[in-house]
Amino acid sequence: MSVTDTDQAAPPWQAEVDAHKRAMPLQRLLGNGMDYADVVEIYALADAGTPWADAGARVGDVAADKASAALAAGHVDTARSYFRYASACYRVGQVVLPDDDPRKRPMYRKLIDFYCAAGDLDDPRTEHIAIGHRGGYLYGWLLRPAGVDNPPTVILMGGFDGWREEYHVGATYLLARGIAVLLVDGPGQGETRLFGGLHMTAEVHTAFSAMVDYLVADERLSDTVGIWGNSMGGYLAALTAARDGRIAACMVNGGTIRPAEILDRFRRFISKVQPLLGIDDPDDARTAMNDYQLTETDLASLRCPVHVMHGTPDQIFLINNARAIYDWAGASDKTFTEFPDGDHCIYNHSHDKHTTTADWFADRLTTSKER
């Protein structure tokens, strides 16, 4: 009897690769700035047995070489795009590595360096900033719109493992509407954790208030500051807006009143929570994560305009826990946008999400609407 292809056992690495693909599906990677060919190549290399992180680095190095060649030839726009593609490949590659893996920090440093190389070609130049906070540093990128004096700024961040550079595409929609963006890694996230030494604590909102302090002190910017959080970052955005009255508008995309709900359905996700909190024991991390909750009393203090966006079938954070932010917010100006087929953070309607969000901020933070 012959053995058909479908009867053959999958290679030993396939289950792990398939899990990475589910966490980083095509629509997420493309919507957040990766080149289609790079995504396909990383998937193919991983399917063929190349470790995921190595696949990301290999494809990223090819993009970086193209960027350097373009820059040497005077093709600045091309160089900028390939540096960002290279950064995205390294970002996707390093996600699967634990913090104690010796490849983690060098890969992360490369994604920062490539993003910085692209930002150096922006006009105005994208600035890499560090804000001192509680004995460590909050790291971010400040992007300013061209030709706009004293623009308002939106603080933009991700969640458990989707960090600041992933939201560059969304930032460009704000820049096009005359709004500056502070792409940030909060405590426990990205560069702030790996190189700034800060983990998330019960006082996490004070870190975002320190960012507001930084922005209002910058004479190139106005003192009007909004905040946009994605996934668990949506919880952080709502928390900050409820605690800091200087926040002028708050967008919650794919958020929740209780980030620990993800552990109710995906118990192994605790491996992402532990480094966020800086807690080695998984049971202790689970207990600590349960302390992060927004109550009706908390959200009664959220009085600035608020927009909650969510996908109906989202199983990372359930829609009822996002709707509670809208229902309990004390704001008189509040909006709830539901995508009936939306995946987590509406990756599958990226342009619609970004235009809706950017227009909403423009209507509330700028003195004149887009023409």
Protein Blocks (a to p, Z undefined) as FASTA:
>chain_A
ZZdfklpccdfklmmmmmmmmmmgfklmmmnopafklmmmmmmmmmnopafklmmmmmmm
mmmmmmmmmmmnopaklmmmmmmmmmmmmmmmmmmpcfklmklmmmmmmmmmmmmmmmmm
pccddddddddeehiacdddddddehiahiacddddddfklcfklmmmmmmmmmmnopac
dddddehiajllmmnopacdfklmmmmmmmmmmmmmpmkbccbdcdddehjlmmmmmmmm
mmmmkbgbdcdehiafblklmmmmmmmlmmmmmmmnopablklmmmmmmmpccdfklmmm
mmbccdddddfklmkbcfklmmmmmmmpmbfbdcddddfkbcehhlmlmmlmmmmmmmmm
mmmmpmbdcZZ
